[in-house]
Amino acid sequence: MLQRLTLLLTGLLLLISFVAAIAQPSGPAIPFDKLTYQIDSIQKAEKIPGLQVLVFTKDSLLYQRNAGLRNLSTKAPVTAQTLFPVASVTKSMVAVAALMLVQQGKLSLTDEVKKLAPEIEFHNPWEATDPVRVAHLLEHTAGFDDWSMKAYAYNSPTISLQEGLTIAPQSRQSRWRPGTFMAYSNADPPVVARIIEKKTGQEFESFVRQRIFTPLGMNRATFHRDGAALTDLASGYTDNGQKEAPYWYLLARPTGGLNVSALELMPFVQMLMGRGSFRGQPLLSPALVDRMETPSTTLAARAGSKQGYGLNNFTTSYQGHLLHGHDGASIGLRAHYLYQSALNRGIIVLVNTDGPGFSKLKDAVLKLVMQNVPPQRPPVYRLSKAEKENWIGYYRPSNYRQAATGWFMGLTQLVHVEEEGNNLVLYDGLGSQPQPLQPIGPNQVLRLDSRGYTPELTLVHNDSNEPVLVRSFGAGLMANTATKTSFLGAWLPVLLGHLSILILALCLIMGFVWLIRGVWLQKKGRRLSVLPVRIGLFLYALSYLVMVIILNEGGDELGVVSPLSITVFTASLLGPLAALVAFFNLTRNYRQLSSRTERIFMPIAVIFALLVVSYMGVWGLVGMRTWL
């Protein structure tokens, strides 16, 4: 009897131990009470209207926080059922859908896009030797520009994908040889989605619902403002979480049209964590999930970099641990998923504001989820003197996400690597603080971020054999690469740019002074000297000031013919014309200047005005038509 009782107790203890083991996540415990406190503190401090936060393993939900309001006007709360527009997180669905066709043998990542969809317009000067392939579109290495203002402004609930690809096709221009550098572009995923439609004979959204949503139980997820999105959709908020943003009907929904709750997005991430399987049901092979997570087509990847952007799935690093996921950004909305399969940890963060609180929130969640995980940084590589010299120097941003931003970034952004105390440090921008770099190879270093992130930088050479610094992918980066230059090549554009801005501001201020002085002299029966020069410089400065203000604040109105876009167009012509008027009149009437100060200032102002006009002309900003 005693022996039976002992066996029974032993069996009961084993059962309890087994249940406890499967109920607990692998790895150290996560302080969820502290996480709740931090989430609530950040939400209050940053005025985040509403949010959803999940922490989970590949098999179970560990933590859930739904807080705040999905709509400030109706006071409707965020619940587990609330759907959020997750923007570019949608791109991961495109990659999984494409890989499903690869798994079936209906598609190859090396297939040439021109042969698969000859009707889709794009231009690649290297097409004969380096054609655009499916993998280039999924890794954003085709060199395509980002969407134009016209494409971003398009807002139609009924447009088909096929029709959307005919609008503003000029974004699909390879600006460098495909398969060399990555530049995030919303023009890439819709092309792959259209290829999927052609291969399956189904609308993209229908294929995704059948092959991804249904098996994963994502029954309320939608690409349209229909179904659950009519009753439970979170509204986006701008202006520090105060102004409600209208719903955005994208030009191409596969780029960022998904509406989903964190709870229904979780099975998709768990499937990736499970190496393609969810609750015992395989959707993708483990090898294809590995491929999705692995950047392969860039020069940096071929140089050995494991970080970067895979198939609509980015790789980042925290304390040396590689993590995978994707972010999404829309008007008044932000989304984020991140996971680490080996650690069996995943997180999702959704908010309905586009303020700085989102970054603080996702950083805080990741820090607490990873706080008890020991760092796993690669060993330090000891650079030789020659290898160290290869890194040291100045770099100017290149391979821009959007070509039109290059004129500004080239004047304001500067990367500098130098040696301090036998260690390499990075100055990432003017006035930035030094960030220590840990070499892990002759051409690779980790940037030791104070927040715990350890993003990788890789040194490669472009087609002109220039050294190029490639950063691991980060959401919002307008340029992931920077090309090495000389001290003069680094600082001269920055110096001239800032001097040009200073002199433009002086022309604007002096314009008002000249106006007041001219009226005062007029009353005395006298006239201000070289009046056309003064008027020209004032109009030149005023035109570019108006352009910058409208381009910064104009929003969707710039993508269509509107008073704002017409004003930008007019100002972009008036500024150069006024500068030329000032130049020609100054050459004819310079001797009329009686003041020594004006004899010095006027020529300098005119020279810098012509310099600015020439620079704008090179970047195609003279006669700027934002609606094209």
C-alpha positions as CSV (number, residue, x, y, z in Angstrom):
1,M,0.0,0.0,0.0
2,L,2.8,2.4,1.0
3,Q,4.7,1.5,-2.3
4,R,1.6,2.3,-4.3
5,L,1.1,5.6,-2.5
6,T,4.7,6.5,-3.1
7,L,4.4,5.7,-6.9
8,L,1.2,7.8,-7.0
9,L,2.8,10.8,-5.4
10,T,5.9,10.5,-7.6
11,G,3.7,10.4,-10.7
12,L,1.7,13.4,-9.5
13,L,4.9,15.4,-8.9
14,L,6.2,14.5,-12.3
15,L,2.9,15.6,-13.8
16,I,3.0,18.9,-11.9
17,S,6.6,19.5,-13.0
18,F,5.7,18.7,-16.6
19,V,2.7,21.1,-16.6
20,A,4.8,23.8,-15.0
21,A,7.6,23.3,-17.5
22,I,5.3,23.7,-20.6
23,A,3.5,26.6,-19.0
24,Q,6.6,28.7,-18.5
25,P,8.5,30.4,-21.3
26,S,12.0,29.2,-22.1
27,G,14.7,31.5,-20.7
28,P,14.8,33.8,-17.7
29,A,11.5,35.3,-16.4
30,I,10.2,38.6,-17.7
31,P,9.1,41.3,-15.2
32,F,5.6,41.9,-16.5
33,D,4.5,44.1,-13.6
34,K,7.4,46.4,-14.4
35,L,6.5,46.3,-18.1
36,T,2.9,47.4,-17.4
37,Y,4.2,50.3,-15.3
38,Q,6.5,51.4,-18.1
39,I,3.9,51.1,-20.8
40,D,1.4,53.1,-18.8
41,S,4.0,55.7,-17.9
42,I,5.1,56.2,-21.6
43,Q,1.5,56.3,-22.8
44,K,0.7,59.1,-20.3
45,A,3.9,61.1,-20.9
46,E,3.8,60.8,-24.7
47,K,0.0,61.3,-25.0
48,I,-0.5,58.0,-26.9
49,P,-4.3,57.8,-27.4
50,G,-4.4,54.0,-27.6
51,L,-2.1,50.9,-27.8
52,Q,-1.9,47.2,-28.0
53,V,1.2,45.4,-26.7
54,L,1.8,41.6,-26.8
55,V,4.7,39.4,-25.6
56,F,4.5,35.7,-26.6
57,T,6.3,32.5,-27.5
58,K,5.8,30.4,-30.6
59,D,3.1,28.5,-28.7
60,S,1.5,30.8,-26.2
61,L,0.6,34.4,-25.2
62,L,2.6,35.5,-22.2
63,Y,1.5,39.2,-21.8
64,Q,-1.2,41.4,-23.2
65,R,-1.9,45.1,-22.7
66,N,-4.7,47.0,-24.4
67,A,-5.0,50.5,-23.2
68,G,-6.4,53.9,-24.1
69,L,-8.9,54.9,-26.8
70,R,-9.2,53.8,-30.4
71,N,-11.2,57.0,-31.1
72,L,-11.0,60.2,-29.0
73,S,-14.3,61.6,-30.3
74,T,-16.4,58.6,-29.5
75,K,-14.3,57.6,-26.4
76,A,-14.3,54.0,-27.7
77,P,-11.7,52.0,-25.8
78,V,-8.9,49.9,-27.3
79,T,-9.8,46.2,-26.7
80,A,-8.3,42.9,-27.8
81,Q,-10.6,43.1,-30.8
82,T,-9.5,46.5,-32.0
83,L,-8.0,46.5,-35.4
84,F,-5.1,48.8,-36.3
85,P,-3.9,49.8,-39.8
86,V,-0.4,48.3,-39.6
87,A,1.0,49.9,-42.8
88,S,4.2,48.3,-44.0
89,V,3.9,45.2,-41.8
90,T,1.7,44.2,-44.8
91,K,4.8,43.7,-46.8
92,S,5.7,40.6,-44.8
93,M,2.5,39.1,-46.1
94,V,3.7,39.7,-49.7
95,A,6.9,37.8,-48.9
96,V,5.2,34.8,-47.4
97,A,2.7,34.6,-50.3
98,A,5.6,34.7,-52.8
99,L,7.5,32.0,-50.9
100,M,4.4,29.8,-50.9
101,L,4.6,29.9,-54.7
102,V,8.3,29.2,-54.5
103,Q,7.5,26.2,-52.4
104,Q,5.0,24.9,-55.0
105,G,7.6,25.4,-57.8
106,K,5.5,28.1,-59.5
107,L,7.9,30.9,-58.8
108,S,11.6,31.4,-58.3
109,L,13.3,34.3,-56.4
110,T,15.8,34.5,-59.3
111,D,13.0,34.9,-62.0
112,E,13.4,38.0,-64.1
113,V,10.6,40.5,-63.5
114,K,10.6,41.7,-67.1
115,K,9.8,38.1,-68.3
116,L,7.1,37.5,-65.6
117,A,5.3,40.8,-66.1
118,P,6.4,42.6,-69.3
119,E,3.4,44.9,-69.0
120,I,4.6,46.5,-65.8
121,E,6.7,49.6,-66.7
122,F,10.1,50.0,-65.1
123,H,13.5,51.2,-66.3
124,N,16.8,49.5,-65.5
125,P,19.9,50.7,-67.4
126,W,21.6,47.4,-66.4
127,E,18.8,45.1,-67.5
128,A,20.9,43.3,-70.2
129,T,23.5,42.2,-67.6
130,D,21.9,42.7,-64.3
131,P,18.1,42.3,-64.6
132,V,15.6,43.1,-61.9
133,R,14.7,39.8,-60.2
134,V,11.9,38.9,-57.8
135,A,14.4,38.7,-54.9
136,H,15.5,42.3,-55.6
137,L,12.0,43.6,-55.2
138,L,11.4,41.7,-51.9
139,E,14.8,42.9,-50.5
140,H,14.4,46.4,-51.9
141,T,17.6,46.1,-53.9
142,A,16.2,46.9,-57.3
143,G,17.3,50.5,-56.9
144,F,13.8,51.8,-57.4
145,D,12.9,55.2,-56.0
146,D,10.3,55.5,-53.3
147,W,6.7,56.5,-54.2
148,S,6.3,60.0,-55.6
149,M,4.1,62.6,-53.9
150,K,1.4,61.7,-56.4
151,A,1.4,58.1,-55.4
152,Y,1.3,58.9,-51.7
153,A,-1.6,61.3,-52.3
154,Y,-3.7,58.8,-54.2
155,N,-6.7,57.8,-52.1
156,S,-9.2,55.4,-53.7
157,P,-11.1,52.5,-52.0
158,T,-11.8,50.7,-55.2
159,I,-8.6,50.9,-57.3
160,S,-7.3,47.5,-58.4
161,L,-3.6,46.5,-58.1
162,Q,-3.3,46.3,-61.8
163,E,-4.6,49.8,-62.3
164,G,-2.5,51.1,-59.4
165,L,0.7,50.0,-61.1
166,T,0.0,52.3,-64.0
167,I,-0.1,55.4,-61.9
168,A,3.2,57.2,-61.3
169,P,5.4,54.5,-62.7
170,Q,8.5,56.8,-62.7
171,S,9.3,55.6,-59.2
172,R,10.3,52.2,-60.8
173,Q,13.7,53.4,-62.0
174,S,16.9,51.5,-61.1
175,R,19.2,54.2,-59.8
176,W,22.1,51.8,-59.3
177,R,22.9,48.3,-60.4
178,P,20.2,45.9,-59.0
179,G,21.5,43.6,-56.3
180,T,24.1,46.0,-54.9
181,F,22.5,48.4,-52.4
182,M,19.3,48.4,-50.5
183,A,16.9,51.4,-50.4
184,Y,13.5,51.0,-49.0
185,S,10.8,51.6,-51.6
186,N,7.0,51.3,-51.5
187,A,7.2,50.8,-55.3
188,D,8.6,47.2,-54.9
189,P,6.0,45.0,-53.1
190,P,3.1,45.8,-55.4
191,V,5.0,44.4,-58.4
192,V,5.5,41.1,-56.6
193,A,1.9,41.1,-55.5
194,R,0.8,41.5,-59.2
195,I,3.1,38.6,-60.2
196,I,1.3,36.5,-57.5
197,E,-2.0,37.5,-59.0
198,K,-0.8,36.4,-62.5
199,K,0.6,33.1,-61.2
200,T,-2.5,32.2,-59.2
201,G,-5.4,33.7,-61.1
202,Q,-6.6,35.2,-57.9
203,E,-6.7,38.8,-56.5
204,F,-3.8,39.2,-54.1
205,E,-6.0,39.8,-51.1
206,S,-8.1,36.7,-51.9
207,F,-5.0,34.6,-52.1
208,V,-3.6,35.9,-48.8
209,R,-7.0,35.3,-47.1
210,Q,-7.2,31.7,-48.3
211,R,-3.5,30.7,-47.8
212,I,-2.4,32.8,-44.8
213,F,-5.3,34.3,-42.9
214,T,-7.6,31.3,-42.7
215,P,-5.0,28.7,-41.6
216,L,-3.7,31.2,-39.0
217,G,-7.2,32.1,-37.7
218,M,-6.8,35.7,-38.8
219,N,-10.5,35.9,-39.5
220,R,-11.1,39.6,-38.9
221,A,-8.0,40.9,-40.7
222,T,-8.8,42.8,-43.8
223,F,-7.1,44.9,-46.5
224,H,-10.2,47.1,-46.9
225,R,-12.3,49.3,-44.7
226,D,-14.9,46.6,-44.4
227,G,-16.1,43.9,-42.0
228,A,-14.6,44.4,-38.5
229,A,-12.8,47.5,-39.8
230,L,-16.1,49.3,-40.0
231,T,-16.8,48.9,-36.3
232,D,-13.5,48.2,-34.5
233,L,-10.8,50.1,-36.4
234,A,-8.5,52.5,-34.5
235,S,-8.3,56.0,-35.8
236,G,-4.8,57.5,-36.3
237,Y,-3.8,60.8,-34.6
238,T,-1.2,63.4,-35.5
239,D,-0.1,66.6,-33.7
240,N,1.0,65.0,-30.5
241,G,-2.0,62.6,-30.5
242,Q,-4.7,65.3,-30.9
243,K,-5.7,65.6,-34.5
244,E,-7.6,62.7,-36.1
245,A,-6.2,61.6,-39.4
246,P,-8.4,60.4,-42.3
247,Y,-8.3,56.7,-43.3
248,W,-5.8,56.2,-46.0
249,Y,-6.8,54.1,-49.0
250,L,-3.4,53.3,-50.5
251,L,-2.6,53.3,-54.2
252,A,-1.5,49.7,-53.8
253,R,-2.8,47.8,-50.7
254,P,0.0,45.1,-50.7
255,T,2.4,47.9,-49.8
256,G,0.6,48.8,-46.5
257,G,-3.2,48.3,-46.5
258,L,-3.6,45.6,-43.8
259,N,-5.9,46.2,-40.8
260,V,-5.4,43.7,-38.0
261,S,-5.4,43.4,-34.2
262,A,-2.2,42.5,-32.4
263,L,-3.9,39.3,-31.2
264,E,-4.6,38.2,-34.8
265,L,-1.2,39.3,-36.1
266,M,0.5,37.1,-33.4
267,P,-0.2,33.8,-35.2
268,F,1.6,35.1,-38.3
269,V,4.7,36.0,-36.2
270,Q,4.4,32.7,-34.3
271,M,4.4,30.8,-37.6
272,L,7.7,32.5,-38.5
273,M,9.0,31.7,-35.0
274,G,7.9,28.1,-35.6
275,R,10.0,28.0,-38.8
276,G,7.0,27.9,-41.0
277,S,4.6,25.9,-38.9
278,F,1.7,27.0,-36.7
279,R,0.1,24.6,-34.2
280,G,1.5,21.6,-36.1
281,Q,0.3,22.9,-39.5
282,P,3.1,23.7,-41.9
283,L,2.7,26.7,-44.2
284,L,6.3,27.2,-45.2
285,S,9.4,25.0,-45.1
286,P,12.1,26.0,-42.5
287,A,14.5,26.7,-45.3
288,L,12.2,29.3,-46.8
289,V,11.7,31.0,-43.5
290,D,15.5,31.1,-43.1
291,R,15.7,32.7,-46.6
292,M,13.0,35.3,-45.7
293,E,15.1,36.3,-42.7
294,T,18.4,36.5,-44.6
295,P,19.6,39.4,-46.7
296,S,21.3,37.9,-49.7
297,T,21.3,40.2,-52.7
298,T,23.4,43.2,-51.5
299,L,27.1,43.8,-51.6
300,A,27.1,43.9,-47.8
301,A,25.4,40.4,-47.6
302,R,27.9,39.0,-50.0
303,A,30.7,40.5,-47.8
304,G,29.3,38.4,-44.9
305,S,26.8,40.7,-43.2
306,K,24.0,38.9,-41.4
307,Q,22.0,42.1,-40.6
308,G,20.0,44.1,-43.0
309,Y,16.8,43.6,-44.9
310,G,15.7,40.1,-46.0
311,L,12.5,39.3,-47.9
312,N,10.3,42.0,-46.5
313,N,11.7,41.1,-43.1
314,F,14.5,43.1,-41.4
315,T,17.2,41.8,-39.2
316,T,18.5,43.8,-36.3
317,S,20.6,43.1,-33.3
318,Y,20.2,43.6,-29.5
319,Q,23.2,42.8,-27.3
320,G,24.4,40.6,-30.2
321,H,21.2,38.6,-30.5
322,L,19.8,38.7,-34.1
323,L,16.1,39.6,-34.2
324,H,13.7,39.7,-37.1
325,G,10.5,41.6,-37.9
326,H,9.1,44.6,-39.6
327,D,7.7,48.1,-38.8
328,G,4.8,50.0,-40.2
329,A,4.2,53.8,-40.4
330,S,1.1,55.5,-41.6
331,I,-0.5,58.9,-40.9
332,G,-1.1,58.9,-37.2
333,L,-0.3,55.2,-36.7
334,R,2.7,53.0,-36.0
335,A,3.2,49.2,-35.9
336,H,6.0,46.9,-34.9
337,Y,6.6,43.2,-34.6
338,L,9.9,41.5,-33.6
339,Y,10.9,38.0,-32.7
340,Q,13.8,35.7,-31.9
341,S,13.2,32.1,-32.6
342,A,16.0,30.6,-30.6
343,L,15.0,32.6,-27.5
344,N,11.4,31.8,-28.2
345,R,10.3,35.4,-27.7
346,G,8.1,37.7,-29.8
347,I,6.6,41.2,-29.3
348,I,4.0,43.3,-31.1
349,V,3.5,47.0,-30.5
350,L,0.6,48.9,-32.1
351,V,-0.2,52.6,-31.4
352,N,-2.5,55.1,-33.0
353,T,-0.2,58.1,-33.0
354,D,2.9,59.0,-35.0
355,G,4.7,60.8,-32.2
356,P,8.0,59.9,-30.5
357,G,6.2,57.7,-28.0
358,F,6.2,54.8,-30.3
359,S,9.9,54.4,-30.4
360,K,10.2,54.8,-26.6
361,L,7.5,52.2,-26.1
362,K,9.0,49.5,-28.4
363,D,12.4,50.1,-26.9
364,A,11.1,49.8,-23.4
365,V,9.2,46.5,-24.3
366,L,12.3,45.0,-25.9
367,K,14.6,46.0,-23.1
368,L,12.4,44.3,-20.5
369,V,11.8,41.2,-22.5
370,M,15.6,40.9,-23.1
371,Q,16.9,42.2,-19.7
372,N,17.7,38.8,-18.3
373,V,19.1,37.4,-21.5
374,P,23.0,37.3,-21.4
375,P,24.6,39.3,-24.2
376,Q,25.9,37.3,-27.2
377,R,28.1,39.7,-29.0
378,P,30.7,38.2,-31.5
379,P,34.3,38.2,-30.3
380,V,36.3,41.4,-30.9
381,Y,38.4,41.3,-34.1
382,R,41.7,43.0,-33.8
383,L,42.1,45.3,-36.8
384,S,45.5,45.8,-38.3
385,K,46.8,49.3,-38.9
386,A,45.9,49.1,-42.6
387,E,42.4,47.7,-41.9
388,K,41.8,50.4,-39.4
389,E,42.9,53.1,-41.9
390,N,40.3,51.7,-44.3
391,W,37.5,52.6,-41.9
392,I,38.8,56.0,-40.8
393,G,37.4,59.0,-42.7
394,Y,34.4,61.0,-43.8
395,Y,31.3,59.6,-45.6
396,R,28.5,61.4,-47.3
397,P,25.0,59.8,-47.5
398,S,24.2,58.0,-50.8
399,N,21.7,55.6,-52.4
400,Y,18.8,57.6,-51.0
401,R,15.5,56.0,-50.3
402,Q,13.9,58.9,-52.1
403,A,16.0,60.7,-54.7
404,A,14.3,64.0,-54.2
405,T,15.6,64.2,-50.6
406,G,19.3,64.0,-51.7
407,W,19.6,67.7,-52.2
408,F,18.9,68.3,-48.5
409,M,20.7,65.3,-46.9
410,G,23.8,66.0,-48.9
411,L,24.1,69.4,-47.1
412,T,23.1,68.4,-43.6
413,Q,24.2,64.7,-43.1
414,L,27.7,63.7,-42.5
415,V,29.2,60.4,-41.2
416,H,32.7,60.3,-39.7
417,V,34.7,57.3,-38.4
418,E,37.8,58.1,-36.4
419,E,40.1,56.5,-33.8
420,E,39.9,57.6,-30.2
421,G,42.2,55.8,-27.7
422,N,43.0,52.9,-30.1
423,N,39.2,52.3,-30.6
424,L,37.1,53.3,-33.6
425,V,34.1,55.6,-32.9
426,L,31.3,56.7,-35.2
427,Y,29.9,60.3,-35.5
428,D,26.6,59.7,-37.2
429,G,25.6,63.2,-38.2
430,L,26.6,66.8,-37.5
431,G,26.9,67.5,-33.8
432,S,26.3,63.8,-32.9
433,Q,27.9,62.1,-29.9
434,P,30.6,59.5,-30.6
435,Q,29.4,55.9,-30.6
436,P,31.9,53.1,-29.9
437,L,32.4,50.5,-32.7
438,Q,33.4,46.9,-32.0
439,P,35.2,45.3,-35.0
440,I,34.0,41.8,-35.7
441,G,35.8,41.4,-39.0
442,P,38.1,43.3,-41.3
443,N,35.0,44.9,-43.0
444,Q,32.4,44.7,-40.3
445,V,31.8,46.4,-37.0
446,L,29.0,46.6,-34.4
447,R,27.8,50.0,-33.3
448,L,27.3,49.8,-29.5
449,D,24.2,51.8,-29.0
450,S,23.5,53.1,-25.5
451,R,20.0,51.6,-25.7
452,G,21.4,48.1,-26.1
453,Y,21.1,47.7,-29.8
454,T,24.1,46.4,-31.7
455,P,23.5,47.3,-35.4
456,E,26.1,46.2,-37.9
457,L,28.1,48.4,-40.3
458,T,29.8,46.8,-43.3
459,L,32.5,48.4,-45.5
460,V,32.1,47.5,-49.3
461,H,33.1,49.1,-52.6
462,N,30.7,50.3,-55.3
463,D,31.0,50.0,-59.0
464,S,33.4,53.0,-59.0
465,N,35.6,51.2,-56.4
466,E,34.7,53.8,-53.8
467,P,34.4,52.6,-50.2
468,V,30.8,52.6,-49.0
469,L,29.6,52.3,-45.4
470,V,26.5,50.2,-45.3
471,R,24.3,50.4,-42.2
472,S,21.9,47.6,-41.1
473,F,18.3,48.4,-41.9
474,G,16.4,50.7,-39.6
475,A,12.9,52.0,-40.1
476,G,12.8,55.6,-41.2
477,L,16.3,55.8,-42.5
478,M,16.4,57.9,-45.6
479,A,19.8,56.5,-46.6
480,N,21.3,53.2,-45.4
481,T,24.6,53.9,-47.2
482,A,27.3,56.6,-47.1
483,T,30.2,56.9,-49.6
484,K,33.7,57.8,-48.5
485,T,35.0,61.2,-49.4
486,S,37.8,63.5,-48.6
487,F,37.9,66.1,-45.8
488,L,37.2,68.8,-48.4
489,G,34.5,66.7,-50.1
490,A,32.8,66.2,-46.8
491,W,32.9,69.7,-45.4
492,L,32.8,72.0,-48.5
493,P,29.1,71.1,-49.3
494,V,28.1,71.4,-45.7
495,L,29.9,74.7,-45.3
496,L,28.5,76.1,-48.6
497,G,25.1,74.8,-47.7
498,H,25.0,76.5,-44.3
499,L,26.4,79.7,-45.7
500,S,23.8,79.7,-48.4
501,I,21.0,79.3,-45.9
502,L,22.5,82.1,-43.7
503,I,22.8,84.5,-46.7
504,L,19.3,83.6,-47.9
505,A,18.0,84.4,-44.4
506,L,19.9,87.7,-44.5
507,C,18.4,88.5,-47.9
508,L,15.0,87.9,-46.5
509,I,15.6,90.1,-43.5
510,M,17.3,92.8,-45.5
511,G,14.4,92.7,-48.0
512,F,12.0,94.0,-45.3
513,V,14.6,96.6,-44.2
514,W,15.0,97.7,-47.9
515,L,11.2,98.0,-48.2
516,I,10.9,100.2,-45.1
517,R,13.9,102.3,-46.2
518,G,12.6,102.6,-49.7
519,V,9.2,104.0,-48.5
520,W,11.0,106.4,-46.2
521,L,13.3,107.7,-49.1
522,Q,10.3,107.9,-51.4
523,K,8.7,110.4,-49.1
524,K,11.8,112.5,-49.3
525,G,11.7,112.4,-53.1
526,R,14.7,110.1,-53.3
527,R,15.1,106.5,-54.6
528,L,16.8,103.5,-53.2
529,S,19.8,102.5,-55.4
530,V,20.0,99.3,-57.5
531,L,16.3,98.6,-56.6
532,P,16.0,95.6,-59.1
533,V,18.9,93.9,-57.4
534,R,17.3,94.3,-54.0
535,I,13.9,93.2,-55.2
536,G,15.5,90.2,-57.0
537,L,17.4,89.0,-53.9
538,F,14.3,89.5,-51.7
539,L,12.0,87.5,-54.1
540,Y,14.7,84.8,-54.4
541,A,14.9,84.3,-50.7
542,L,11.1,84.5,-50.2
543,S,10.5,82.0,-52.9
544,Y,12.7,79.3,-51.4
545,L,11.4,80.0,-47.9
546,V,7.8,79.4,-49.2
547,M,8.9,76.2,-51.0
548,V,10.6,74.7,-47.9
549,I,7.6,75.6,-45.7
550,I,5.0,74.1,-48.0
551,L,7.1,71.0,-48.8
552,N,7.5,70.3,-45.1
553,E,3.8,70.9,-44.2
554,G,1.9,70.4,-47.5
555,G,0.9,66.8,-47.1
556,D,-1.3,65.1,-49.7
557,E,-2.2,68.3,-51.4
558,L,1.3,68.3,-52.9
559,G,0.5,65.1,-54.8
560,V,-2.4,66.7,-56.8
561,V,-2.9,69.9,-58.6
562,S,-3.8,72.2,-55.8
563,P,-3.1,75.8,-54.6
564,L,-0.2,74.4,-52.6
565,S,1.4,72.4,-55.4
566,I,0.9,75.3,-57.8
567,T,2.6,77.6,-55.3
568,V,5.6,75.3,-55.0
569,F,5.8,75.2,-58.8
570,T,5.6,79.0,-59.1
571,A,8.1,79.5,-56.3
572,S,10.6,77.1,-57.9
573,L,10.6,79.2,-61.1
574,L,10.4,82.6,-59.4
575,G,13.4,82.0,-57.2
576,P,15.8,81.3,-60.1
577,L,14.3,84.1,-62.2
578,A,14.7,86.6,-59.4
579,A,18.3,85.5,-58.8
580,L,19.1,86.0,-62.5
581,V,17.4,89.5,-62.4
582,A,19.6,90.4,-59.4
583,F,22.7,89.1,-61.2
584,F,22.2,91.0,-64.5
585,N,21.2,94.2,-62.8
586,L,24.2,94.1,-60.4
587,T,26.7,93.7,-63.2
588,R,25.2,96.8,-64.9
589,N,24.7,99.0,-61.8
590,Y,27.3,97.9,-59.3
591,R,28.9,101.4,-59.2
592,Q,25.7,102.9,-58.0
593,L,26.2,101.2,-54.6
594,S,27.5,103.9,-52.4
595,S,27.9,101.9,-49.2
596,R,31.0,99.8,-48.7
597,T,29.0,97.2,-46.8
598,E,26.6,96.8,-49.7
599,R,29.4,96.7,-52.2
600,I,30.7,93.6,-50.3
601,F,27.3,92.0,-49.4
602,M,25.5,92.4,-52.7
603,P,28.0,90.4,-54.9
604,I,28.3,87.7,-52.2
605,A,24.5,87.4,-51.9
606,V,24.1,87.2,-55.7
607,I,26.9,84.6,-56.1
608,F,25.4,82.4,-53.4
609,A,21.9,82.9,-55.0
610,L,23.3,81.6,-58.3
611,L,25.0,78.7,-56.5
612,V,21.7,77.7,-54.8
613,V,19.8,78.0,-58.1
614,S,22.5,75.8,-59.9
615,Y,22.3,73.2,-57.1
616,M,18.5,73.1,-57.3
617,G,18.7,72.8,-61.0
618,V,21.1,69.8,-60.8
619,W,18.6,68.1,-58.5
620,G,15.6,68.8,-60.8
621,L,14.0,71.3,-58.4
622,V,13.6,74.1,-60.8
623,G,10.0,74.1,-62.2
624,M,9.1,71.4,-59.6
625,R,5.8,69.7,-60.3
626,T,5.0,67.6,-57.3
627,W,1.7,66.3,-58.8
628,L,3.6,64.2,-61.5
